Amino acid sequence: MDESPPTDTAASDHDAATPARRRRAPEERRAAIVEAARAAFAELGFGKTTIREVARRAGVTHGLVIRHFGSKEQLFLAAVPSPRTLMEEVAGDPRTLPTRVARSYVRRMAVSGGNDPFVALLRAVATDEETAKRLFAAMQEDSLEMYRHVIPGPKLEERVASVGAYLIGVTFSRYVFKSGPLASMPDEDLIRHLVPNLRMILLD
């Protein structure tokens, strides 16, 4: 009776599946790191968040986080919405751009429960002003590039900076101080409040 090891398709299927798993694993680990970073920055703030803490939450090594992102600042920038994501949300008819911007902002804050990394950045100003400036400048540059494809025209840089300044004020009132009429508005009411102001900044 032949008792040699089987050579059926099970082993071949296993071998064929292994490369696919290896290709997916780095993407899955990177996504886990970004999600852990987003939660840590929101919960602890930029200053108190460490790469080791993010690695612990993501279930990976400290070295792997460094390999993927290089520094805490780069990790933070990866945790905020990417220009591609923002572009997908605001692309379209320039005349309705203010509505899309308002909805994108309110939806993002609602999904995060107000604990968006942008809130952590604003809180970081009090403890690490220079780092906060660098991060905000990088975020502004991404926003400028995005808006350039949607509303090309004169004084675009000033308009984008004004949008950022306006939404910083709204974020402070609603999600940091959590006080005043903006903090108590339902999401849909806030969107209706934001749209005409954003229209004046972006289109008028």
Backbone as JSON, one array per atom type, in Angstrom:
{
  "sequence": "MDESPPTDTAASDHDAATPARRRRAPEERRAAIVEAARAAFAELGFGKTTIREVARRAGVTHGLVIRHFGSKEQLFLAAVPSPRTLMEEVAGDPRTLPTRVARSYVRRMAVSGGNDPFVALLRAVATDEETAKRLFAAMQEDSLEMYRHVIPGPKLEERVASVGAYLIGVTFSRYVFKSGPLASMPDEDLIRHLVPNLRMILLD",
  "N": [[0.85, -1.2, 0.0], [0.58, 2.17, -0.91], [1.96, 4.73, 0.93], [2.98, 7.22, 0.62], [3.52, 10.84, 1.03], [0.67, 12.89, 0.41], [0.07, 14.51, -2.7], [-1.83, 16.25, -3.63], [-4.16, 18.8, -4.74], [-4.46, 20.44, -2.51], [-2.14, 21.32, -1.15], [-1.02, 22.79, -3.19], [-2.95, 24.75, -3.56], [-2.72, 26.05, -1.12], [-0.12, 27.07, -1.3], [-0.48, 28.79, -3.43], [-2.18, 30.64, -2.36], [-0.68, 31.89, -0.43], [1.18, 33.97, -1.39], [-0.69, 36.0, -2.04], [-1.77, 36.63, 0.43], [0.5, 37.68, 1.6], [0.87, 39.93, 0.05], [-1.33, 41.44, 0.78], [-0.99, 41.84, 3.5], [0.9, 43.99, 4.3], [-0.59, 46.28, 3.57], [-2.82, 46.02, 5.18], [-1.64, 46.18, 7.69], [-0.63, 48.77, 7.6], [-3.01, 50.23, 7.41], [-4.11, 49.61, 9.88], [-2.29, 50.86, 11.57], [-2.67, 53.56, 10.89], [-5.34, 53.91, 11.69], [-5.12, 53.41, 14.43], [-3.43, 55.51, 15.09], [-5.06, 57.71, 14.5], [-7.04, 57.44, 16.46], [-5.47, 57.62, 18.79], [-4.27, 60.19, 18.62], [-6.57, 61.77, 18.72], [-7.57, 61.12, 21.23], [-5.42, 61.51, 23.09], [-4.1, 63.77, 22.26], [-1.67, 65.63, 20.28], [0.86, 66.07, 21.46], [1.1, 64.22, 23.62], [0.8, 61.79, 22.44], [2.6, 58.97, 21.48], [4.85, 57.23, 19.28], [5.31, 54.63, 20.08], [2.99, 54.12, 21.57], [1.05, 54.23, 19.58], [1.92, 52.06, 18.04], [1.49, 50.0, 19.89], [-1.31, 50.02, 20.1], [-1.99, 49.36, 17.51], [-1.01, 46.84, 17.31], [1.52, 46.24, 16.33], [5.09, 46.51, 15.71], [7.26, 49.05, 17.09], [9.32, 49.74, 15.33], [8.19, 49.08, 12.85], [6.21, 51.0, 12.5], [7.81, 53.29, 12.29], [9.17, 52.6, 9.95], [7.13, 52.7, 8.04], [6.18, 55.37, 8.25], [8.08, 57.19, 9.25], [8.18, 59.5, 11.03], [6.57, 61.1, 13.87], [5.17, 63.35, 13.05], [4.72, 62.87, 10.3], [3.15, 60.63, 10.56], [0.92, 61.75, 11.8], [-0.02, 63.4, 9.7], [-0.76, 61.43, 7.92], [-2.93, 60.44, 9.24], [-4.95, 62.31, 9.06], [-7.6, 63.35, 6.8], [-6.83, 62.49, 3.45], [-5.55, 64.34, 0.57], [-6.62, 63.13, -1.74], [-8.94, 61.86, -0.79], [-10.36, 64.09, 0.16], [-10.65, 65.45, -2.26], [-12.35, 63.77, -3.67], [-14.64, 64.2, -2.23], [-15.3, 66.9, -2.58], [-15.19, 67.53, -5.27], [-16.71, 68.73, -8.29], [-19.47, 70.76, -9.48], [-18.54, 74.11, -9.28], [-20.35, 76.0, -8.27], [-21.87, 74.77, -6.36], [-20.02, 74.1, -4.53], [-19.56, 75.22, -1.85], [-21.61, 73.98, -0.33], [-20.89, 71.28, -0.49], [-18.39, 71.33, 0.77], [-19.14, 72.13, 3.36], [-20.82, 69.98, 4.13], [-18.98, 67.86, 3.99], [-17.12, 68.57, 5.97], [-18.75, 68.65, 8.35], [-19.76, 66.04, 8.38], [-17.4, 64.56, 8.65], [-16.52, 65.36, 11.21], [-18.7, 64.48, 12.7], [-18.62, 61.7, 12.37], [-16.27, 61.13, 13.69], [-16.96, 61.77, 16.2], [-16.31, 64.3, 17.05], [-13.7, 64.0, 17.64], [-11.68, 64.32, 15.76], [-8.43, 64.21, 14.2], [-7.72, 66.81, 13.52], [-8.78, 68.37, 15.55], [-7.09, 67.59, 17.6], [-4.76, 68.74, 16.63], [-5.32, 71.49, 16.87], [-5.45, 71.7, 19.63], [-2.83, 71.17, 20.17], [-1.47, 73.5, 19.74], [-1.18, 74.93, 22.07], [0.82, 73.62, 23.47], [2.88, 72.85, 21.77], [3.76, 74.81, 19.71], [5.34, 75.35, 17.39], [5.52, 72.87, 16.05], [2.8, 72.46, 15.56], [2.35, 74.56, 13.8], [3.88, 73.75, 11.58], [2.56, 71.38, 10.85], [0.0, 72.34, 10.31], [0.57, 74.02, 8.15], [1.33, 72.13, 6.24], [-1.09, 70.77, 5.91], [-2.64, 72.85, 4.92], [-1.37, 73.28, 2.49], [-2.0, 70.92, 1.15], [-4.78, 71.28, 0.99], [-4.9, 73.55, -0.61], [-3.9, 72.59, -3.03], [-5.93, 70.8, -3.65], [-8.23, 72.52, -3.91], [-7.38, 74.02, -6.04], [-7.92, 72.53, -8.27], [-10.62, 72.61, -8.36], [-11.72, 75.22, -8.11], [-10.21, 77.13, -9.88], [-8.57, 80.27, -10.04], [-8.17, 83.84, -9.36], [-6.36, 84.92, -6.41], [-6.52, 82.55, -4.98], [-5.04, 81.29, -2.97], [-5.37, 83.0, -0.77], [-8.12, 82.74, -0.37], [-8.4, 80.02, 0.27], [-6.9, 79.96, 2.62], [-8.55, 81.54, 4.17], [-10.84, 79.97, 4.37], [-9.79, 77.89, 5.91], [-9.17, 79.33, 8.26], [-11.71, 80.15, 9.05], [-13.04, 77.67, 9.51], [-11.44, 76.71, 11.54], [-12.18, 78.42, 13.62], [-14.87, 77.65, 13.92], [-14.48, 75.0, 14.66], [-13.12, 75.25, 17.1], [-15.16, 76.46, 18.66], [-17.25, 74.55, 18.58], [-16.14, 71.96, 19.0], [-13.91, 72.04, 20.67], [-14.05, 74.12, 22.76], [-16.74, 73.66, 23.11], [-19.04, 75.22, 23.51], [-21.65, 77.68, 23.3], [-23.81, 78.87, 20.58], [-23.05, 77.54, 18.15], [-22.05, 75.15, 19.07], [-24.25, 73.81, 20.01], [-25.93, 73.38, 17.88], [-27.85, 71.2, 15.78], [-26.5, 68.86, 13.38], [-27.43, 69.25, 10.68], [-28.44, 71.84, 10.81], [-26.11, 73.21, 11.34], [-24.71, 72.83, 8.96], [-26.35, 74.31, 7.19], [-25.87, 76.79, 8.27], [-23.14, 77.14, 7.76], [-22.87, 77.15, 4.96], [-23.62, 79.67, 3.49], [-21.61, 81.4, 4.45], [-19.24, 80.12, 3.68], [-19.66, 80.29, 0.96], [-19.37, 83.03, 0.47], [-16.66, 83.3, 1.0], [-15.39, 81.56, -0.82], [-16.48, 81.93, -3.4], [-17.49, 84.52, -3.93]],
  "CA": [[0.0, 0.0, 0.0], [1.38, 3.38, -1.04], [1.68, 5.69, 1.99], [3.77, 8.44, 0.4], [2.76, 12.05, 1.32], [-0.22, 13.28, -0.69], [0.52, 15.64, -3.55], [-3.03, 16.73, -4.32], [-4.22, 20.25, -4.97], [-4.57, 21.22, -1.27], [-0.88, 22.01, -0.91], [-0.83, 23.8, -4.23], [-3.84, 25.89, -3.27], [-2.14, 26.79, 0.01], [1.04, 27.82, -1.79], [-0.94, 29.86, -4.3], [-2.84, 31.67, -1.56], [0.27, 32.57, 0.45], [1.64, 35.26, -1.9], [-1.77, 36.98, -1.97], [-1.85, 37.09, 1.81], [1.67, 38.5, 1.85], [0.67, 41.23, -0.6], [-2.33, 42.21, 1.52], [-0.6, 42.11, 4.89], [1.44, 45.34, 4.55], [-1.66, 47.26, 3.47], [-3.65, 45.88, 6.37], [-0.89, 46.71, 8.84], [-0.58, 50.23, 7.48], [-4.34, 50.74, 7.75], [-4.27, 49.47, 11.34], [-1.47, 51.9, 12.19], [-3.34, 54.86, 10.68], [-6.53, 53.95, 12.53], [-4.65, 53.55, 15.81], [-2.91, 56.88, 15.23], [-6.2, 58.62, 14.52], [-7.67, 57.34, 17.78], [-4.54, 58.09, 19.83], [-4.15, 61.65, 18.53], [-7.82, 62.37, 19.19], [-7.75, 60.87, 22.67], [-4.31, 61.98, 23.91], [-3.51, 64.98, 21.73], [-0.44, 65.38, 19.54], [2.04, 66.05, 22.33], [1.17, 63.04, 24.47], [0.81, 60.57, 21.63], [3.92, 58.47, 21.1], [4.84, 56.18, 18.26], [5.17, 53.35, 20.79], [1.59, 53.95, 21.93], [0.34, 53.89, 18.34], [2.3, 50.69, 17.7], [0.81, 49.1, 20.81], [-2.72, 49.96, 19.73], [-2.13, 48.71, 16.21], [-0.51, 45.47, 17.4], [2.72, 46.1, 15.51], [6.3, 46.97, 16.4], [7.66, 50.46, 16.96], [10.12, 49.87, 14.11], [7.33, 49.02, 11.67], [5.59, 52.32, 12.35], [8.86, 54.18, 11.77], [9.46, 52.21, 8.57], [6.04, 53.17, 7.19], [5.85, 56.79, 8.33], [9.28, 57.98, 9.46], [8.15, 60.38, 12.19], [5.23, 61.33, 14.4], [4.51, 64.35, 12.22], [4.24, 62.2, 9.09], [2.07, 59.75, 10.99], [-0.25, 62.6, 11.99], [-0.53, 63.81, 8.4], [-1.42, 60.26, 7.34], [-4.17, 60.18, 9.97], [-5.99, 63.26, 8.64], [-8.07, 63.0, 5.45], [-5.85, 62.73, 2.4], [-6.04, 65.18, -0.52], [-7.45, 62.35, -2.66], [-10.24, 61.7, -0.15], [-11.03, 65.39, 0.14], [-10.98, 65.77, -3.63], [-13.52, 62.98, -4.02], [-15.8, 64.74, -1.53], [-15.65, 68.26, -2.97], [-15.16, 67.73, -6.72], [-18.01, 68.94, -8.9], [-19.84, 72.1, -9.91], [-18.07, 75.12, -8.32], [-21.44, 76.77, -7.68], [-22.38, 74.06, -5.18], [-18.87, 73.71, -3.72], [-19.72, 75.51, -0.42], [-22.46, 72.96, 0.31], [-20.12, 70.04, -0.38], [-17.37, 71.54, 1.8], [-19.82, 72.13, 4.66], [-21.25, 68.61, 4.44], [-17.79, 67.04, 4.22], [-16.57, 68.94, 7.29], [-19.66, 68.24, 9.43], [-19.82, 64.58, 8.39], [-16.14, 64.06, 9.2], [-16.53, 65.59, 12.65], [-19.73, 63.64, 13.3], [-18.13, 60.32, 12.37], [-15.21, 61.01, 14.7], [-17.46, 62.21, 17.5], [-15.59, 65.51, 17.43], [-12.32, 63.65, 17.99], [-10.87, 64.29, 14.56], [-7.06, 64.66, 14.45], [-7.65, 68.26, 13.39], [-9.01, 68.9, 16.89], [-5.83, 67.38, 18.33], [-3.8, 69.74, 16.15], [-5.64, 72.77, 17.48], [-5.06, 71.63, 21.04], [-1.37, 71.11, 20.25], [-0.91, 74.85, 19.66], [-0.86, 75.41, 23.42], [1.98, 72.94, 24.04], [3.95, 72.67, 20.78], [3.31, 75.74, 18.67], [6.11, 75.23, 16.15], [5.08, 71.66, 15.37], [1.44, 72.71, 15.08], [2.46, 75.42, 12.62], [4.36, 72.94, 10.45], [1.51, 70.45, 10.45], [-1.08, 73.1, 9.7], [1.04, 74.47, 6.84], [1.26, 70.98, 5.33], [-2.5, 70.53, 5.63], [-3.09, 73.94, 4.06], [-0.83, 73.06, 1.14], [-2.84, 69.88, 0.55], [-6.07, 71.88, 0.68], [-4.71, 74.46, -1.73], [-3.78, 71.77, -4.23], [-7.26, 70.27, -3.94], [-9.1, 73.58, -4.38], [-6.89, 74.52, -7.32], [-8.57, 71.75, -9.32], [-12.07, 72.82, -8.29], [-12.06, 76.63, -8.36], [-9.04, 77.93, -10.28], [-8.89, 81.68, -10.18], [-7.27, 84.74, -8.63], [-6.34, 84.96, -4.95], [-6.98, 81.26, -4.45], [-4.35, 81.0, -1.72], [-6.02, 83.76, 0.3], [-9.45, 82.17, -0.12], [-8.23, 78.74, 0.98], [-6.48, 80.29, 3.99], [-9.71, 82.06, 4.88], [-11.68, 78.82, 4.7], [-9.15, 77.23, 7.03], [-9.33, 80.15, 9.46], [-13.12, 80.1, 9.44], [-13.36, 76.36, 10.08], [-10.75, 76.62, 12.83], [-13.04, 79.07, 14.6], [-16.04, 76.79, 14.16], [-14.01, 73.81, 15.38], [-12.89, 75.64, 18.49], [-16.43, 76.69, 19.36], [-18.12, 73.36, 18.64], [-15.51, 70.7, 19.39], [-12.9, 72.24, 21.7], [-14.72, 74.78, 23.88], [-18.07, 73.04, 23.25], [-19.87, 76.24, 24.15], [-22.23, 78.66, 22.4], [-24.82, 78.36, 19.65], [-22.51, 76.6, 17.17], [-21.85, 73.86, 19.73], [-25.52, 73.15, 20.29], [-26.7, 73.18, 16.65], [-27.85, 69.9, 15.08], [-25.58, 68.85, 12.24], [-28.02, 69.84, 9.48], [-28.51, 73.29, 11.02], [-24.75, 73.74, 11.2], [-24.41, 72.87, 7.52], [-27.05, 75.47, 6.62], [-25.2, 77.99, 8.76], [-21.82, 77.26, 7.15], [-22.87, 77.3, 3.5], [-23.51, 81.05, 2.96], [-20.32, 81.98, 4.82], [-18.26, 79.53, 2.79], [-19.88, 80.83, -0.38], [-18.76, 84.37, 0.39], [-15.21, 83.17, 0.99], [-14.88, 80.8, -1.95], [-17.02, 82.26, -4.72], [-17.81, 85.94, -4.14]],
  "C": [[0.88, 1.25, 0.0], [0.99, 4.38, 0.04], [2.56, 6.94, 1.85], [2.9, 9.66, 0.64], [1.89, 12.46, 0.15], [0.33, 14.49, -1.42], [-0.67, 16.2, -4.32], [-3.04, 18.26, -4.36], [-4.26, 21.06, -3.69], [-3.3, 22.01, -1.01], [-0.66, 23.11, -1.93], [-1.7, 25.02, -4.0], [-3.29, 26.73, -2.14], [-0.99, 27.66, -0.45], [0.59, 29.0, -2.64], [-1.55, 31.0, -3.51], [-1.85, 32.5, -0.76], [0.77, 33.89, -0.11], [0.57, 36.35, -1.79], [-1.88, 37.54, -0.56], [-0.68, 38.01, 2.13], [1.51, 39.88, 1.21], [-0.31, 42.09, 0.19], [-1.83, 42.65, 2.89], [-0.02, 43.5, 5.12], [0.37, 46.42, 4.49], [-2.54, 47.23, 4.71], [-2.94, 46.44, 7.59], [-0.84, 48.23, 8.79], [-1.92, 50.85, 7.86], [-4.57, 50.68, 9.25], [-3.48, 50.54, 12.07], [-2.15, 53.26, 12.08], [-4.56, 54.98, 11.58], [-6.15, 54.1, 14.0], [-4.13, 54.96, 16.06], [-4.04, 57.88, 15.33], [-6.85, 58.63, 15.9], [-6.77, 57.91, 18.87], [-4.41, 59.61, 19.81], [-5.41, 62.33, 19.06], [-7.97, 62.26, 20.69], [-6.68, 61.55, 23.52], [-3.77, 63.34, 23.49], [-2.18, 64.66, 21.05], [0.75, 65.2, 20.47], [2.2, 64.76, 23.11], [1.14, 61.73, 23.7], [2.24, 60.21, 21.26], [3.79, 57.41, 20.02], [4.71, 54.81, 18.91], [3.72, 53.08, 21.17], [0.77, 53.58, 20.69], [0.65, 52.45, 17.94], [1.59, 49.68, 18.6], [-0.65, 48.93, 20.42], [-2.94, 49.21, 18.42], [-1.67, 47.26, 16.23], [0.68, 45.21, 16.51], [3.92, 46.6, 16.3], [6.53, 48.45, 16.17], [8.42, 50.67, 15.65], [9.28, 49.85, 12.85], [6.63, 50.36, 11.44], [6.59, 53.31, 11.76], [9.13, 53.88, 10.31], [8.39, 52.75, 7.62], [5.95, 54.69, 7.13], [7.02, 57.71, 8.66], [9.3, 58.84, 10.7], [6.72, 60.54, 12.67], [4.48, 62.35, 13.56], [3.94, 63.72, 10.95], [3.08, 61.26, 9.41], [0.79, 60.57, 11.2], [-0.86, 62.99, 10.65], [-1.23, 62.64, 7.68], [-2.76, 60.0, 7.98], [-5.28, 61.15, 9.61], [-6.42, 62.9, 7.23], [-7.06, 63.39, 4.39], [-6.42, 63.67, 1.33], [-6.93, 64.42, -1.49], [-8.85, 62.17, -2.09], [-11.02, 63.0, -0.19], [-11.47, 65.75, -1.27], [-12.24, 65.02, -4.07], [-14.78, 63.59, -3.41], [-16.22, 66.11, -2.07], [-15.65, 68.49, -4.48], [-16.57, 67.89, -7.26], [-18.22, 70.38, -9.3], [-19.36, 73.13, -8.88], [-19.2, 75.87, -7.62], [-22.0, 76.1, -6.43], [-21.24, 73.6, -4.27], [-19.06, 74.04, -2.23], [-20.57, 74.47, 0.32], [-21.68, 71.67, 0.51], [-19.04, 70.17, 0.69], [-18.0, 71.46, 3.19], [-20.22, 70.71, 5.05], [-20.06, 67.7, 4.75], [-17.21, 67.3, 5.61], [-17.45, 68.41, 8.42], [-19.72, 66.72, 9.52], [-18.55, 64.0, 9.02], [-16.1, 64.21, 10.71], [-17.55, 64.7, 13.35], [-19.26, 62.2, 13.41], [-17.1, 60.11, 13.47], [-15.7, 61.37, 16.1], [-16.78, 63.47, 17.99], [-14.14, 65.25, 17.76], [-11.46, 63.47, 16.74], [-9.44, 64.73, 14.89], [-6.88, 66.17, 14.32], [-7.89, 68.94, 14.74], [-7.75, 68.74, 17.73], [-4.78, 68.39, 17.91], [-4.06, 71.09, 16.79], [-5.25, 72.79, 18.95], [-3.55, 71.65, 21.19], [-0.74, 72.49, 20.22], [-0.45, 75.33, 21.02], [0.43, 74.8, 23.95], [3.15, 72.81, 23.07], [3.62, 73.51, 19.55], [4.03, 75.55, 17.35], [5.7, 73.99, 15.36], [3.69, 71.84, 14.79], [1.47, 73.57, 13.83], [2.89, 74.61, 11.4], [3.27, 72.01, 9.93], [0.38, 71.2, 9.75], [-0.68, 73.6, 8.31], [0.97, 73.35, 5.82], [-0.18, 70.69, 4.94], [-3.05, 71.61, 4.71], [-2.61, 73.75, 2.63], [-1.63, 71.97, 0.42], [-4.19, 70.45, 0.13], [-5.97, 72.79, -0.54], [-4.64, 73.68, -3.04], [-5.14, 71.22, -4.65], [-8.16, 71.35, -4.56], [-8.68, 74.11, -5.75], [-7.55, 73.79, -8.48], [-10.07, 72.03, -9.4], [-12.46, 74.25, -8.64], [-10.81, 77.42, -8.73], [-9.44, 79.38, -10.47], [-7.96, 82.53, -9.35], [-7.44, 84.62, -7.12], [-6.82, 83.65, -4.32], [-6.33, 80.97, -3.1], [-5.0, 81.73, -0.55], [-7.38, 83.17, 0.65], [-9.35, 80.86, 0.66], [-7.8, 78.99, 2.42], [-7.65, 80.8, 4.81], [-10.68, 80.94, 5.26], [-11.11, 78.1, 5.92], [-9.34, 78.0, 8.33], [-10.76, 80.1, 9.97], [-13.46, 78.78, 10.11], [-12.6, 76.1, 11.38], [-11.61, 77.25, 13.92], [-14.25, 78.23, 14.95], [-15.63, 75.57, 14.98], [-13.74, 74.11, 16.84], [-14.21, 75.76, 19.25], [-17.19, 75.39, 19.59], [-17.44, 72.15, 19.28], [-14.41, 70.84, 20.44], [-13.52, 72.9, 22.93], [-16.07, 74.15, 24.18], [-19.04, 73.98, 23.96], [-20.41, 77.19, 23.1], [-23.17, 78.03, 21.4], [-24.29, 77.37, 18.62], [-22.34, 75.21, 17.78], [-23.14, 73.1, 19.9], [-26.36, 72.88, 19.04], [-26.72, 71.72, 16.22], [-26.99, 69.99, 13.83], [-26.17, 69.54, 11.01], [-28.14, 71.36, 9.61], [-27.13, 73.92, 10.87], [-24.36, 73.84, 9.73], [-25.07, 74.08, 6.88], [-26.42, 76.78, 7.07], [-23.86, 78.21, 8.04], [-21.86, 77.66, 5.68], [-22.77, 78.74, 3.03], [-22.17, 81.71, 3.3], [-19.2, 81.43, 3.94], [-18.42, 80.04, 1.36], [-19.24, 82.19, -0.54], [-17.25, 84.28, 0.3], [-14.71, 82.59, -0.35], [-15.29, 81.36, -3.32], [-17.25, 83.74, -4.96], [-16.56, 86.77, -4.39]]
}
